[in-house]
Amino acid sequence: MMRARPAAPWLLLVPCLAAPAVGEVAAAPRPVRLAPVVAPGPSSEMGEHGPSSVEVAPQPWPQGPRSPRNANYTMQVRFDPGTKRLQGTQVLRWTNITEHPTQELRYHLYYNAWRNDRSSWLRRAREQGRGFDHVPDDGWAFVDVSEIQLRGAGEAEREDLSAGAEFIAPDDGNLDDRTVLRVPLPRPVEPGQTIEVELRFDAKLPRTFARTGFHGDYVLVAQWFPKVGVLRPDGQWACHQFIQTEFFADFGVYDVSLELPAAWVVGATGRELETQARGEATVHRFVQEDVHDFAWTASPHFSVHERRFEVEGLPPVDMRLLLMPDHAAHRERYFAGTVAALEHYGRWWGPYAYDHITIVDPAYRSKTGGMEYPTLFTGGTRWQSPLLSRSPEGVTVHEAGHQFWYGMVANDEFEHAWLDEGFNTYSTTRTLEAAFPAHARVERYLEGLFAVALPTVVPPERTAGMDAHAGMHSSLKRDPQSTPSWRTGPGGYHVNAYNKGAATLRTLEGYLGWTSFQRVMSTYFRTYAFSHPEPQDFFAVAELVSGQRLKWFFDQVWDDTVVFDYAVGEVASWREDEVPLGYADVEPAKGEADGTHGDRTDEPSWHSAVTVRRWGEGRFPLAVEVTFSDGTRKVEHWDGQERWHTYRYEHPGRVDRVRVDPGHVLVLDTEFTNNAWLREAPAGLAATKWASKWMLWVQHAMEGFAFFA
C-alpha cells in the first residue's frame, strides 16, 4: 500500500532493477529485490505436507540499496540513568518518493501514549478492562519536541518550524492525545525532492509500558524518538495515533550515537562502529542501512556472547547475545533458536538481509520479553526451564522470525497486522515442528520457581486448530480481518492478527500442498521485501503462483467473519431381509420361496448411509473418509457447499468409522472434535490409561507433601 509495486500480477515475474543513489531529485529511488521463485503451474500436491519436502536454494541479496532509503536519521542522544531521561538531537533527511507534493510532515510521538490517563492508548485500554491506577509517579513517560528547523543549502540557512507545529488526532479526535505531531512546511516538497529537518527532543522512559522502558538498571528503549510517518502513494499521510497496534515507518539509514555510563553494556539496531570515552560515560555509535526503526537496550548486568551462523546456501550472520546472569545456562538454547529461525525462514522464504543480529535476554519481571525491532529482538525464559518447555527456543524463533516479515517485508501494521503477526506465527510453528519437535506441558510450582515437565501431555501447536473459538459467540466473529487493525474492537486485534492469520495460512498450505504453498510464500517474500505490501498483493501472488482461483477463500477469511464447522451427522448400517417386511410387491427368486436359496452361500450385503453436515457459515471443499468393518476404506470428495450431504453404500461390511477432513486441511474448523464418528470406542482402555496417570500424579503429589512435612 505504501510503496511502488508491480502494476499487474504478471510483473511479479520480472526482477527489479538496482536503485540509484539516495537523494536524487530526478527520480525516486527504487529497492533492489531478488528474482522471485515462481511455481511452474497449478499445484497437484493436494495433501502433501511437511517442510522437509522442498528447499529453495536462496540467492544472496544484491549489493547496493535494498530499500528506497527515503527516511534517514542521524541522532545524538544522552541517557541519564538517575532520572531515566533522554536528551537528543535529530536530523531527518526525508525524500518524497510519491507522485504528489506535500507541504507538511507528520511525526509519531509514541511515548506520549503514557503521558497521562487522557491519551487514546490508555482510554482504549480502560475500555477493554485494563486499569492503570497502580502506576507510580515515575512510571509515566513523555516525549517533547523543540527547536524544529528546516535546513537549507548552507549551515546558516535555517527556517524555524516550531511555531506552526501542532498535535492532531486524525483517528479519534481526542484533543488530549499527543502521539501525532503535524509540522507545516513553508514550501511543498515536490516528488523526488529531499529535505532535512533538525529538531531537539527530550523524553522520559516509562516503567515498561507495552514492552518499552526501564526496570531497575535495565532499559529497553523502543519507539522512543520522533519518527516521521509514511506518505502514501496517493499523497495522504499514514501517521495513525498510537492506540492499540504495532508500528509502521519507511526505510532508511540510521546513524545513532548513544551516551551512557561507561559500565553499561549496550545493544542496538545496527552494528557498533565506534566508541568514545566522555568522562565517566561512553558514546556508542551504531549505524544500519535499510531499516525502518531503531531500538536499543542497556544494562550493567549483561554478559556478551557471540556466535556465527553459517549454513550452506545462506549468507553468514554474526549473532550477539546479551545475557542476564540468572539465565547463563540458557546461552546455547538462545543461539539454537536463532539458528533455527535464520535457517528455516531463510531456506523456505528467502535469506536474512543483514550480516548481524542481536539477541536480548530481558531482565527478570521487566515485561519486555518477546518483542522485535530491526536486527534486534528480545527473548525470554525462566531460571528453571526444562528442554520440553521450548523456552527460550519458542519465543526466540518467533522474534527472530519477525526480522523477515516485520523487519524486511514491513507491511502497515496499523492497518493489516496479520500480514506480520499471522505470517510469523505460522512460520514459527513450522520451524518449531522441524527444529524442536519434542515438547510437553510444563507445570510450575511455588510461584513459578520450580518447573515439572509432563512428557505425556503434549500441548497443540498454535496452528493446530481453532477449537478454542467454537460456539455462537466465537471470537472469530468480532471483526472481519479486513478491518484496519487499529479499529478492531475488544479482543479482536489478537484473534485476527495472530490466531486467525496463522490458521488461514495453515489451511491454505493444506489446500495447495506444501510445495506449491512454499513457492507462494517465497515469491511473496522475495518480491515485496522492503516495499510495504498490502493483503491484495499476497492474494495476487497466491493465485498466480498456485495457478488456482482463490477469491472464494479469501473473501470468506479476510473480508467476512464466517465460522467454519463441518461434522459427521447421522450414520446407519443395516441388512435387508431376503423377503421384504410388510406387503411383498415382488416375486421371490427360485429357491427363496422354499428357503433353500438355491446355490447362494454368501451373506447379504450391508446397506449404509453416512450424512455429513456443515454447521458453520464458511464453505470449503473437504475429503470424507469412510471405513468399513472388513477394512475397506472409501474417500469421498465433498465440495462442502450444501448444509448436508448423504453418501449411500451397499457393501459386505458395515460402516465402522467416518472422518470428515481426515488430513485436517481446514485448520480454521472451529470444532474438529465433531469431525469423526466411531462405532465402538475403546472406552475401557482409555479409562484404564487415564486412571493410571491420575494415580501416578496423586502419588507424586503425596511424595511432594511428604518432602516438605
Disulfide bonds with the S-S distance in Angstrom:
none
